[in-house]
């Protein structure tokens, strides 16, 4: 992951570690299902050939970009969840 994530700090005045972990786990599961659904909704050449010879390749490229974007968010959620689950042992490097 190229960009550094801003991770939550668990403290007495904030959301509990358990609540944060549960929220992130629910989001990860839901996004995982969404990623699978988007992957399955891949373009089919039969739906694009009337638009010309390049249309299907463009559609595939766009589809792949959508899947990649969702996978990036899923990876970020995993990192955030991991930092919460491993707190206080998870140490983020200071820039």
C-alpha positions in Angstrom: 0.0 0.0 0.0 1.6 3.2 -1.1 -0.2 5.8 1.0 0.1 5.7 4.8 -3.3 5.2 6.5 -4.4 7.3 9.5 -5.3 4.6 12.1 -7.6 5.1 15.0 -6.2 5.6 18.5 -7.9 3.5 21.1 -8.4 5.6 24.3 -10.9 6.0 27.1 -12.8 8.9 25.4 -13.1 7.2 22.1 -14.9 4.2 20.6 -14.0 0.9 22.3 -11.6 -1.5 20.8 -14.3 -4.1 20.5 -16.8 -1.8 18.8 -14.2 -0.6 16.3 -13.1 -4.1 15.5 -16.7 -5.3 15.0 -17.5 -2.3 12.7 -14.5 -3.0 10.6 -15.2 -6.7 10.5 -18.8 -6.1 9.3 -17.5 -3.7 6.6 -14.8 -6.2 5.5 -17.3 -9.0 5.1 -19.8 -6.8 3.2 -17.1 -5.5 0.9 -15.7 -9.0 0.3 -19.2 -10.0 -0.9 -19.4 -6.9 -3.1 -16.0 -7.6 -4.6 -17.1 -11.2 -5.4 -20.3 -9.9 -7.0 -18.4 -7.3 -9.1 -15.9 -9.9 -10.3 -18.8 -12.1 -11.4 -20.4 -9.2 -13.3 -17.5 -9.1 -15.7 -18.2 -7.9 -19.3 -19.1 -10.3 -22.0 -17.9 -9.7 -25.5 -21.4 -10.4 -26.9 -22.7 -7.2 -25.2 -20.0 -4.9 -26.7 -19.2 -6.0 -30.3 -21.9 -3.7 -31.9 -20.0 -0.7 -30.5 -16.8 -1.5 -32.4 -13.7 -3.6 -32.1 -12.3 -1.7 -29.1 -15.4 -1.6 -26.9 -15.0 -4.9 -25.2 -11.4 -4.2 -24.3 -12.3 -0.8 -22.9 -15.1 -2.4 -20.9 -12.7 -5.1 -19.5 -10.2 -2.4 -18.5 -12.9 -0.4 -16.8 -14.2 -3.5 -15.0 -10.7 -4.4 -13.9 -10.2 -0.9 -12.5 -13.4 -1.2 -10.5 -12.3 -4.5 -9.0 -8.9 -3.1 -8.2 -10.4 -0.1 -6.5 -12.6 -2.3 -4.3 -9.7 -4.6 -3.5 -7.6 -1.6 -2.4 -10.4 -0.5 0.0 -10.7 -4.1 1.3 -6.9 -4.2 1.9 -7.1 -0.8 3.8 -10.0 -2.1 5.9 -7.9 -5.2 6.7 -5.0 -3.0 7.8 -7.2 -0.8 10.0 -8.9 -3.9 11.5 -5.5 -5.5 12.2 -4.2 -2.4 13.9 -7.3 -2.4 16.2 -7.2 -6.1 16.9 -3.5 -6.0 17.7 -3.6 -2.9 19.8 -1.6 -2.0 21.9 1.0 -4.1 20.2 0.5 -2.7 16.7 3.0 0.1 16.2 2.6 2.5 13.2 5.8 4.1 12.0 5.9 7.8 12.6 6.7 9.7 9.3 
